[in-house]
């Protein structure tokens, strides 16, 4: 994953605090995306049964 490579590069360059901040942001983005997909699936299922 491209973003993970960036985090690894930043961390190996000695900027661990920046890498940690990036990971926190990424985790939130992934959580938001998963949450959105779950809602989309539920919405799709409802429209199919209707």
KESEVO-135697 format. One line per field, with one value per residue: residue in three letters; x, y negated, z of N, C-alpha, C, O, CB in turn. Coordinates in Angstrom, 3 decimals, decimal comma. Glycine has a CB too. Layout:
N
code [ALA|...]
nc1 [X|...]
nc2 [Y|...]
nc3 [Z|...]
cac1 [X|...]
cac2 [Y|...]
cac3 [Z|...]
cc1 [X|...]
cc2 [Y|...]
cc3 [Z|...]
oc1 [X|...]
oc2 [Y|...]
oc3 [Z|...]
cbc1 [X|...]
cbc2 [Y|...]
cbc3 [Z|...]
END
This chain:
50
code [UNK|UNK|UNK|UNK|UNK|UNK|UNK|UNK|UNK|UNK|UNK|UNK|UNK|UNK|UNK|UNK|UNK|UNK|UNK|UNK|UNK|UNK|UNK|UNK|UNK|UNK|UNK|UNK|UNK|UNK|UNK|UNK|UNK|UNK|UNK|UNK|UNK|UNK|UNK|UNK|UNK|UNK|UNK|UNK|UNK|UNK|UNK|UNK|UNK|UNK]
nc1 [0,844|0,562|0,364|1,108|3,769|4,773|4,476|6,264|8,670|8,834|9,020|11,437|13,148|13,467|11,450|9,374|7,152|5,713|5,090|3,436|1,296|0,384|-0,446|-2,564|-4,344|-4,754|-5,925|-8,352|-9,457|-9,758|-11,584|-13,795|-14,334|-14,985|-17,252|-18,948|-19,186|-20,520|-23,008|-23,819|-24,114|-26,245|-28,227|-28,395|-29,301|-31,828|-33,144|-33,178|-34,866|-37,202]
nc2 [1,191|-2,169|-4,389|-3,219|-2,656|-5,239|-5,941|-4,131|-5,020|-7,627|-7,020|-5,572|-7,572|-8,838|-10,394|-9,699|-10,659|-12,012|-9,903|-8,433|-10,198|-10,201|-7,537|-7,501|-9,214|-7,720|-5,400|-6,457|-7,246|-4,748|-3,562|-5,258|-4,791|-2,061|-2,125|-3,658|-1,968|0,168|-0,971|-1,564|1,016|1,941|0,181|0,843|3,480|3,068|1,657|3,601|5,549|4,195]
nc3 [0,000|-0,870|0,902|3,315|2,760|2,700|5,394|6,553|5,405|6,445|9,160|9,229|8,646|10,970|11,957|13,919|15,319|13,374|11,677|13,364|13,650|10,998|10,809|12,618|11,323|8,978|10,057|10,945|8,513|7,245|8,991|8,679|5,968|5,972|7,564|5,960|3,705|4,870|5,426|2,813|1,757|3,312|2,502|-0,210|-0,004|1,089|-0,984|-2,916|-1,868|-1,765]
cac1 [0,000|1,387|0,367|1,903|5,170|5,106|4,616|7,518|9,779|8,897|9,494|12,845|13,938|13,617|10,333|8,378|5,913|4,973|4,566|2,320|0,176|-0,118|-1,161|-3,832|-5,214|-5,106|-6,869|-9,651|-9,973|-10,202|-12,793|-14,874|-14,640|-15,667|-18,562|-19,722|-19,490|-21,533|-24,285|-24,173|-24,599|-27,563|-29,131|-28,575|-30,121|-33,199|-33,740|-33,388|-36,016|-38,394]
cac2 [0,000|-3,365|-5,203|-2,527|-2,876|-6,594|-5,894|-3,428|-5,910|-8,717|-6,468|-5,201|-8,801|-9,341|-11,257|-8,749|-11,350|-12,287|-8,619|-8,085|-11,063|-9,684|-6,286|-7,849|-9,742|-6,602|-4,539|-7,112|-7,174|-3,373|-3,332|-5,991|-4,114|-0,805|-2,522|-4,095|-0,789|0,956|-1,644|-1,398|2,389|2,023|-0,568|1,655|4,642|2,587|1,304|4,843|6,270|3,349]
cac3 [0,000|-1,050|2,116|4,330|2,397|3,154|6,853|6,843|5,027|7,422|10,425|9,117|8,576|12,331|12,345|14,412|15,708|12,143|11,220|14,244|13,272|9,727|11,059|13,265|10,264|8,104|10,783|10,939|7,145|7,004|9,786|8,013|4,710|6,293|8,073|4,795|2,888|5,576|5,203|1,406|1,590|3,938|1,641|-1,419|0,349|1,265|-2,273|-3,667|-1,320|-1,935]
cc1 [0,883|1,483|1,188|3,386|5,629|5,347|5,938|8,714|9,950|9,474|10,983|13,735|14,034|12,482|9,165|7,067|5,061|4,333|3,360|1,091|-0,454|-0,951|-2,513|-4,826|-5,683|-6,138|-8,267|-10,276|-10,511|-11,492|-13,988|-15,305|-15,410|-17,093|-19,477|-20,133|-20,572|-22,914|-24,754|-24,753|-26,000|-28,598|-29,429|-29,498|-31,584|-33,856|-33,983|-34,638|-37,307|-39,058]
cc2 [-1,247|-4,196|-4,553|-2,693|-4,246|-6,611|-5,244|-4,326|-7,021|-8,206|-6,157|-6,438|-9,468|-10,235|-10,396|-9,443|-11,674|-11,003|-8,214|-8,914|-10,576|-8,431|-6,552|-8,344|-8,612|-5,706|-5,144|-7,038|-5,783|-3,099|-4,022|-5,279|-2,824|-1,088|-2,886|-2,895|0,056|0,349|-1,482|-0,004|2,523|1,329|0,241|2,834|4,227|2,306|2,550|5,571|5,482|3,575]
cc3 [0,000|0,229|3,218|4,047|2,863|4,658|7,223|6,534|6,045|8,735|10,349|9,004|9,950|12,788|12,824|14,772|14,485|11,628|12,056|13,889|11,970|9,956|11,699|12,218|9,359|8,772|10,747|9,542|6,849|7,754|9,130|6,739|4,967|6,754|6,904|3,947|3,536|5,339|3,764|1,174|2,157|3,056|0,369|-1,141|0,488|-0,080|-3,117|-3,179|-1,520|-3,287]
oc1 [1,831|2,566|1,882|4,181|6,744|6,304|6,655|9,664|11,068|10,310|11,722|14,941|14,618|12,533|8,101|5,990|3,833|3,181|2,373|-0,023|-1,679|-2,026|-3,501|-5,993|-6,860|-7,112|-9,251|-11,475|-11,589|-12,401|-15,068|-16,498|-16,375|-18,027|-20,637|-21,282|-21,440|-23,877|-25,943|-25,759|-26,857|-29,710|-30,576|-30,374|-32,479|-35,009|-34,892|-35,381|-38,394|-40,070]
oc2 [-1,354|-4,653|-5,239|-2,855|-4,397|-7,220|-5,734|-4,385|-7,327|-8,865|-6,441|-6,359|-10,545|-10,783|-10,374|-8,886|-11,618|-11,005|-7,710|-8,392|-10,540|-8,274|-5,899|-7,952|-8,542|-5,296|-4,433|-6,797|-5,641|-2,469|-3,440|-5,172|-2,524|-0,379|-2,475|-2,802|0,598|1,071|-1,286|0,147|3,158|1,827|0,312|3,149|4,952|2,681|2,565|6,142|6,054|2,944]
oc3 [0,779|0,593|3,969|4,972|3,363|5,136|8,096|7,315|6,462|9,353|11,293|9,239|10,077|13,889|12,205|14,558|14,547|11,197|11,521|13,835|11,845|9,377|11,361|12,218|9,006|8,140|10,542|9,404|6,272|7,212|9,035|6,457|4,264|6,379|6,863|3,516|2,851|5,082|3,513|0,481|1,542|2,884|-0,072|-1,947|0,053|-0,293|-3,946|-3,978|-1,449|-3,590]
cbc1 [-0,957|0,825|-1,057|1,538|5,369|3,983|3,439|7,610|9,542|7,496|8,703|13,058|13,325|14,892|9,894|8,919|6,237|5,903|5,653|2,704|0,644|1,044|-0,331|-3,616|-4,480|-3,857|-6,411|-9,518|-8,881|-9,117|-12,603|-14,434|-13,349|-14,893|-18,433|-18,908|-18,231|-21,222|-24,173|-22,940|-23,649|-27,541|-28,524|-27,216|-29,617|-33,218|-32,837|-32,161|-35,804|-38,023]
cbc2 [-0,002|-4,219|-5,437|-1,035|-2,738|-7,583|-5,126|-2,116|-6,510|-9,331|-5,204|-4,286|-9,775|-10,084|-12,164|-8,001|-12,643|-12,901|-7,531|-8,300|-12,529|-9,383|-5,362|-8,927|-10,822|-5,789|-4,334|-8,578|-7,545|-2,366|-3,845|-7,427|-3,817|-0,022|-3,715|-5,095|0,054|1,024|-3,124|-1,630|3,393|1,389|-1,952|2,157|5,290|1,324|0,318|5,761|6,559|1,874]
cbc3 [1,227|-2,177|2,600|4,384|0,880|2,786|7,498|6,029|3,634|7,653|10,791|7,908|7,555|12,447|11,158|15,627|16,482|11,066|11,288|15,723|13,127|8,764|11,951|14,363|9,435|7,734|12,250|11,396|6,132|7,425|11,240|7,691|3,930|7,383|9,061|3,946|2,668|7,097|5,551|0,500|2,274|5,353|1,283|-1,943|1,664|2,134|-3,033|-3,541|0,170|-1,786]
END
